[in-house]
């Protein structure tokens, strides 16, 4: 089974095939799935309270890897910052 780009990059980091800087750089250049908007109806609010499973190819995969102990706190922080930079850059382009 083939994983998403995110899981592949995290595996490369874990296995020493990529450095933390290389993975963070790729995360900075990646387009991330949009963040959920403010709910407009009670049904949308209920759906957001019950998010279901992780969204493939999203930040959820990074958090899940950290929760499983596959990333150190420092690695998680670096990768989280890289994702935030990518999302902020995308928002600036869209405005």
Beta strands, then each sheet from edge to edge (+ up, - down):
end
